Amino acid sequence: MRHFFSIIICVSILFAVHPVFGQTDESAAAEETSAEVIVTDESVIAEESPAESTEEAVIAEESPVEQAEPEEVAVAEETGEETEIPESIRNNEYFLKSQELAKQAEEAYEAGDYDLSTQLAQESLEFSALSDQYIAEQMTIKGVYDSIETAKARIDWAVSSGIPETNPDEFNEAQEWYETSQKAAENELWNEAISAADKVIDLLAFVESPDGKSPLPAVYTVRTWNTERDCFWNIAGRPWAYGDPFKWRLIYEANKSKLPDPNNPNIIEPGIVLEIPSLQGEVRQGEWSSSKSY
């Protein structure tokens, strides 16, 4: 009977230490595939030379397959994309309590108090489930306010570009949908809020500024040094960025996590998509394109 309780406790602790929500499947996949044997034509050679086969088996036992390090926890959205969970949301009070209870359950088990260990492990699982629910709710709310913020930026651009005069119907309807999205968010009607914010973007997606200029770009894809001389200094100095190379650090700080070495701004690779932070509240939207006039 003691062995039976030991198995239950160990399994409970294992699940408590590793919350279910948002975990990657890489580690599990590595464990499942590490035991598989792929049969190819070489198996015939192995049968003819059993000594070599035995030798390879010994080497395989001595060097087990390393499990892949889990990536940062992310939530898969309906679009299939993954959104990084902010640390403040991931390390919520329920998650921390779950970890604390899991540790206590392990200590109780090592002390021989199996009943207490089982109880603590079960409580840890309950708090882990609450953490999953909390994360899902908070990420939904974050998505809503991100959409509303994007809609607001588009309306601000429209105002600064004279769209209320050139396209009054589209602008007025977009303004109404923006107000609807705000009210829906205040009443925690998250789906309605996102839908209304998206309508703002749709209505103003194809209206153009009277002077034919596009909003300043919000992102820029790094090109090669040989052809474009791309570096933080030069990018910051371009007119559509800040027109001042001395402001390069603003772009660096906003994108340092994307660099091969976050502590070295001198190493920047082609293909990295850089965010161009707003300097003085100017509206920025979309990606830089050589075909656009800013």
N, C-alpha and C positions, 0 to 999 in steps of 0.2 A: 504493500500500500504506500509506503514512503517513496518508493521509486516512482509510483504513479503520480503522486503529488509533485515530485521533483520535475517530472517531464512537463506537467502543466505550468508550473512556475517559470521554468526556463523559457518556454514558448511565449508566455505572457510578457515576460521581461523583454524578450527580443522584439516583440511588436511595440512595446511601450517606448523603447529607446529609439526605434525607427518609426516615426509617425507615418501614417498611410498617405496623407495628402501630399500631392505634388512631388513624390519621389520619382527619380529616374529609374528606368528599367535596365540600365546598362550593367549594374553589378549582378542582378539576377540572371541576365542573359549570359554574362561571362561564366557564372557558375554552371548554368545548364549546358552550355556548349563545351565547357572544359572537359566534360566526361564523354563527349561524342567522339566516335572514331570514323573518319572519312575514308571510305573504301575506294581505292583507285587501282589502276593496273599495277602499281608498285606492290600490292598485296601478294601478287603471284611470286614476285622476287623474294618477298619476306618469307613465304612458305618454303622456298628452296634453300634459304639460308637462315635457319632459326636462331643461330648464334647472334647474328646481327640484330635480329628483331628483339631478342631478349635484352641486348645491350641498350637498344633505343628505349625500351620500356623502363629500364633502370634510370636512365637519364631523365625521362619524362617524370618519374616519381620524385626525383631529386630537385627538379625545377618546376614547381606547380605554376599554373597560369596565373599571372597577376590580374587582380580585379581592377577594372577601370575606376578611377576616382569619380565619385558622383559629381555632376555639374551642379551649378546653383539651382536651387529650387525654382521652378517656373510653372505657370499655369497655362494650359493649352486652351486657347480661345476657340470659338466656333470656326474661325477662319483657318485654323490649323497652325497659326503662328504661336509663338511662345512669348509670354510677357514675364519679365523678371519681377519677382516679388520683392518689394522693398524690405529691408531688414527690420524696420520698425513694425511691419505687419507680420512678417514671418516669425519673429521672436516675440510673439504676444504672450500675455499672462497665462493663457491656457497651455501653450506649448512649454513654457518654462516650468509650470506646475507639473506637467506630464513628465518632464525630464527629472524633476526632483523626486517624484513618487517612484519612478523607475529605479533610481539610485537607492532609495530607501528599501525597495522590494528586494534588490540584490543583496543589500547588507543584511536584511532580515533572513534571507535564505542562507547566506554564509554563516549566520549565527545559529542556524538550526530551527528558527521559528517559521515553519513552513506555512502555517495558517495565516500569520500576519503578512508574510511575503506574497501569498496568493491574493490577499485582500488589497494590498498596495499596488500590485501589478494590474489588477482589474481597475482600480481607480485611475491608474496612469493611462490605461486605454480609453477610459471615459473622457479624460481631459484632452487626450490626443484627438478624439473625435470632435470635441468642442473647438479645438484649435483649427481643424480642417474647415469647419463651418464658418468660423470667424474670418479666416483667410479668404474664403470664397466670397463672403459678403463684402469685405473691405476692398477686394480687387474689383468687384462689380461697381462699387461706389466710385473708386478711383477712375474707372473707365468712363463713367458718366461725366464726372467733372473735367476729365481730359477732353471729352467731346465738346462740352460746353465752352471750354477755354479756346478750343480750335474755332468754334463758331464765332466767338467774340472777336478773335483776331481777324477773321474774315470780314466781319462787319466794320471793325475799325479801319481796315484797309479800304473798304468800300467808301466810307465817309471821307477819308483822306484823299480819295481819288475822284471825288465828285459823282459817285454812282447814284446818290439820291436824286440828282438832277437829270442825269442821262438815262437812268433805268429806274424810275421811281416805283413802278409796279413790283419789279423783282425785289428791290430793296425793302419796300414796306412789308411785303409778305415775309421776307427773311427776318425782319425785325420782329414780326409777330411770332414767328416760330421760335426765335431766340427767347423771347419772354415766356413762351409756353414751356420751353425746356427748363428754364429756371424755376418756374412754379412747380413743375412735375418733380424736379429734384428736391425742392423744399418739402414736398409731400411724400418723398421716398418712392415715387413711381418711376423706378429706374429705367425700365424699358421705354416708357413714353418719353422720358427725358432724352435718352440717346436718339430715339427716332426723330424727335423735334430738332435736336441739334444737327443731325445729319441733313435735314431738309434745308437748313440754313446754308450749308456747304453746297448742296445741289443747286439751289436757286442762284447763288453767286459764283458758281464754278466757271461760267463762261462769259460773264460780263467783263468788259475791258475798260481800263482807265482811258479817259478822253485823250491823254497825251500818248497813248499806246505803250506805256511802260508797265512792266510787271512788278508785283510786290518784291521786295528784296528777298533773296533766297534764305531759307532757314537751314539748309544743309548743302554741303559741298563734298564731292568725291575727289579725293586726292589723286593728282596725276603725277607723272614722272618728273624727277628733278632735271633730267637731261633735256626735256622738251619744254616744260612749263616752269621749271625752277620752283616747284612747290615746297614750301616749308611754312611754319607758323608765321614767321616774320613777313614773308611775301604775301601770304593769303590775307593776313590782317590789313595789309597796305592796299589791297585792291578796292576800288570804289564801291563795289556791291557788298563788301564786308564792312570795314570801318574807315578805309582811306587813311589809315594811320598804322604803320607797322609796329609802333611801340605798344599797341594794344594786343599783340600776339598772345600774351599770357591768358587773356580771356578765353580765347579759343582752345588753348592748351589745357586749361583747368577743366573746361567743359567736356573734353574728350580724352583725357590722359588714360582712362581705363581701357581705351581701345588700342593703345600703343603697345608695341612689343615689349618695351621697357617703360612703364608709366612714369618713372622718375627721370627719364631722359627725353626731353622735347626735341632733341636733335635728330632722333631716329623716327621717321614717319614714312610709312609704306604706301605705295600707290594702291588705290582701291578702298582705302579706309574712308568711311562716310563721316564727315565732321559736322557737328552741329555748330551753327553760327549764332551765338546768344545775342539777344536784343541788347543794344547798348544804352539807348535812351527811350525805350518804349516804342521804338519803330516796329512796324508790322513786318514780319518775316513769314514767308510761306513757300513751301515747295523746295525743289532742288535747283541749284544753279545750272543754267544751260547757256552755252555760247550763242544759241540762236535767239535768246531773249534780250530785250533792252531794259536796263534797270535805272 
